[in-house]
Amino acid sequence: MHNIWRLLPGHVESLIIPAFRSGRQCWVYLPPGYETASRHYPVLYVNDGQWVFDEQGGMHVNRICEDLIRRGEIEPIIVVAIDNAGQRTFDYTPWQDWDAPTGGGDAYVRAIRDTLKPAIGRRYRTLPGRDDTAIAAVSLGGFISVYAAFAYSTFGKVAALSPSYYRSEIYDAVRNSWPSRRGLVARFYQDTGYPDDYWIVLMEETAIRAGFLPGVDFMSVTVVGAGHSTPAWEHRFPGMLRFLFPPR
């Protein structure tokens, strides 16, 4: 009977928290057996939420989680996907640029920390600690995820798929976190394609200089021939989840 959760599917449900970004649309994936279990779960927050699950052009992260959980390759997790509401450039950039509507990223991250995360904790059975709270996304959403992890102590795990490290300040955020970083960011994952995707070597070098250990608490992956595309990210998502959420 202790394995009955394997017979019960996970599911995705819509969620709107009125206090979070004026009722920003979110979706929540609950793992297999959630409804009948009493356990609490780690949480992964994902930006660009409208492309995360089974919507047209989505990455089918719910199906990926389902397969990995059932095979025992990751621990069961809750995934919270946050719609960008057409404001991704503003919400995913913490610094103001003169020629674009940018600079809202810090307020966006604080809204996740101060409003969305507590609401998720009240509504669902979550593990609220830093090491059980992760943030991830692709491209510019990956950039703001890395910023969130190193600017605040809320997110103990971070993943950036094809991140657009468009401002040098992001390297300073990682570099300046040493030696205080240890114990704050428990796992850091990044990846990219080659040659037609973003360059992540400088961040790899910066993270290692900051004390991260490749294969232990840091993973940097470059896939030859992969492009900046949803199919490429969907293909790499399982490896990212295995690294962030290994079975306990």
Buried (B, 14 or more C-beta within 10 A) or exposed (E): EEEEBEEBBBBBEEBEBEEBBEEBBBBBBBBBBBEEBEEBBBBBBBBBBBBBBEBEEBBBBBBBBBEBBBEEBBBBBBBBBBBBBEBBBBBBBBEEEEEEEBBBBBEBBBBBBEBBBBBBBEEBEBBBEBBBBBBBBBBBBBBBBBBBBBBBBBBBBBBBBBBBBBBEEBBEBBBEBBEEBEEBBBBBBBBBBBEEBBBBEEBBEBBEEBEBEEEEBBBBBBBEEBBBBBEBBBBBBBBBBBBBBEEE
